[in-house]
């Protein structure tokens, strides 16, 4: 189940809101220009689905979002756990990169077809952590300060939307705020 947790940005031990209600989560995020939607999960998608199979399974929803937001590029990215030491090192490096607070010049729309991840939005004097799971679409507006945690053992498939071929380009703030707040593993375990 999706989880929204909100804290003051200077008091990570003081939760001001915690909700698993999708309608409430959408309502809280809407004033931040953050879109949150729930889509039905494609039940017939194979565990090792190709990018083409993943995109085909969600084609009507993808086409709707691409048309309404003007996205030109859509892809699927997968993180599947492995005990291979090379994968473990690559996953740790990827996680570390996204844990740094950053912005993008473009919107960041992600749909989780499988697994989970947490987007932390630092807006005004608050931090909004959205633990997204399979079926969740979250749109982070351009220039919104945020970070992403995929956990210590990443396991997800997400569909990504881009306005151009440049893809994901982070503008890192240098702030260390992200290390003050509960991480993916803590939030996921605490539900």
C-alpha positions in Angstrom: 0.0 0.0 0.0 1.2 3.5 -0.9 2.4 5.6 2.0 2.7 9.4 2.4 4.7 10.7 5.4 5.3 14.4 5.9 7.8 16.1 8.3 9.1 19.6 8.9 12.4 19.8 7.0 14.2 20.7 10.2 12.6 18.0 12.4 12.8 14.5 10.9 11.5 13.0 14.1 8.2 14.9 14.0 5.7 13.4 11.6 2.9 15.9 10.7 1.0 13.5 8.4 1.0 9.8 7.7 -1.5 8.4 5.2 -2.1 5.2 3.2 -5.3 6.6 1.7 -4.7 7.2 -2.1 -7.3 9.9 -2.3 -5.9 11.8 0.6 -2.3 11.4 -0.8 -3.5 12.9 -4.1 -5.2 15.8 -2.3 -2.1 16.6 -0.2 0.2 16.5 -3.2 -2.0 18.4 -5.7 -1.2 21.9 -4.2 2.4 21.1 -4.8 1.6 20.4 -8.5 2.5 16.8 -7.9 0.2 14.3 -9.7 -0.4 11.0 -8.0 -2.6 8.3 -9.7 -3.3 4.7 -9.1 -3.4 2.4 -12.2 -4.5 -1.2 -12.3 -1.5 -3.5 -12.3 -1.1 -5.7 -15.4 -1.6 -9.1 -13.9 -0.5 -11.1 -16.9 3.0 -9.4 -17.2 5.8 -12.0 -17.0 8.3 -11.7 -14.2 11.1 -11.2 -16.7 9.1 -9.0 -19.1 10.9 -7.1 -21.8 10.7 -3.3 -22.1 8.4 -3.8 -25.1 6.1 -6.1 -23.1 6.0 -3.7 -20.1 5.1 -0.7 -22.4 2.5 -2.7 -24.3 0.8 -3.8 -21.1 0.3 -0.1 -20.1 -0.1 1.4 -23.6 -3.5 3.2 -23.0 -2.3 4.9 -19.8 1.1 5.7 -21.4 -0.6 7.3 -24.4 -2.9 9.4 -22.2 0.0 10.7 -20.1 2.2 11.3 -23.1 -0.5 13.2 -24.9 -1.5 15.3 -22.0 2.0 16.2 -20.9 3.8 16.2 -24.3 6.2 13.4 -23.5 8.2 12.2 -26.5 10.2 9.4 -25.0 8.9 6.6 -22.7 11.0 3.7 -21.5 11.0 1.1 -18.7 13.8 0.5 -16.2 14.2 -2.6 -14.1 16.1 -3.3 -10.9 15.9 -7.0 -10.1 17.7 -8.3 -7.0 20.7 -10.6 -7.4 23.4 -12.0 -5.2 26.0 -11.4 -7.9 28.6 -9.2 -6.3 28.7 -7.0 -9.5 25.0 -6.4 -9.3 25.2 -5.6 -5.6 27.9 -3.0 -6.2 26.0 -1.5 -9.2 22.8 -1.3 -7.1 24.5 0.4 -4.2 26.1 2.9 -6.5 22.8 3.7 -8.2 21.1 4.1 -4.9 23.8 6.4 -3.6 23.5 8.6 -6.6 19.7 9.1 -6.3 19.9 9.7 -2.5 21.5 13.1 -3.1 19.1 16.0 -3.1 18.6 17.3 -6.6 16.3 18.9 -9.2 15.6 18.4 -12.9 14.9 20.9 -15.6 12.1 18.6 -16.8 9.2 16.9 -15.0 9.9 13.5 -13.6 7.0 11.1 -14.2 7.4 7.5 -12.9 4.9 4.6 -12.9 5.7 1.6 -10.8 4.7 -1.6 -12.7 6.4 -3.8 -10.0 8.1 -3.3 -6.7 8.6 0.0 -4.8 10.6 3.1 -4.2 10.4 6.3 -2.2 10.3 9.8 -3.7 11.2 12.5 -1.1 10.0 16.0 -2.1 11.5 18.9 -0.3 9.0 21.7 -0.8 8.9 24.8 1.3 9.7 23.9 4.9 8.4 20.3 4.6 9.6 16.9 3.3 7.0 14.7 1.7 8.0 11.0 1.4 5.8 9.1 -1.1 6.4 5.3 -0.8 5.2 4.3 -4.3 4.4 0.7 -5.0 3.1 -1.3 -8.0 0.2 0.7 -9.6 1.4 4.1 -8.5 2.2 7.0 -10.9 4.0 10.0 -9.4 4.8 13.2 -11.3 7.5 15.5 -9.8 7.4 18.9 -11.4 10.5 20.4 -13.0 12.7 22.2 -10.5 11.2 20.5 -7.4 13.9 19.6 -5.0 13.8 15.9 -4.2 15.6 12.6 -3.8 14.8 9.0 -4.5 15.5 5.9 -2.4 15.2 2.4 -4.0 16.3 0.6 -0.8 19.3 -1.5 0.0 18.0 -4.4 -2.2 16.3 -2.6 -5.1 13.4 -4.4 -6.7 11.2 -2.5 -9.1 10.1 -1.9 -12.7 9.2 1.6 -13.5 8.0 3.4 -16.6 9.7 6.7 -17.2 8.5 9.6 -19.3 10.7 12.3 -20.9 10.1 15.3 -23.0 13.4 14.7 -25.0 16.1 12.2 -25.6 18.3 13.8 -22.9 16.6 11.6 -20.2 17.5 11.9 -16.6 19.8 14.8 -15.8 20.1 15.8 -12.1 21.1 19.2 -10.8 22.5 18.3 -7.4 22.1 20.9 -4.6 24.9 19.7 -2.4 22.6 19.6 0.6 22.9 16.6 3.0 19.3 16.8 4.3 18.4 13.4 2.8 20.5 11.6 5.3 18.4 13.0 8.2 15.2 11.3 7.2 14.1 7.6 7.4 15.2 5.7 4.4 13.2 3.3 2.1 14.0 0.3 4.3 12.8 2.0 7.4 9.6 3.4 5.9 8.7 0.1 4.2 9.3 -1.9 7.4 7.3 0.6 9.6 4.0 0.2 7.7 
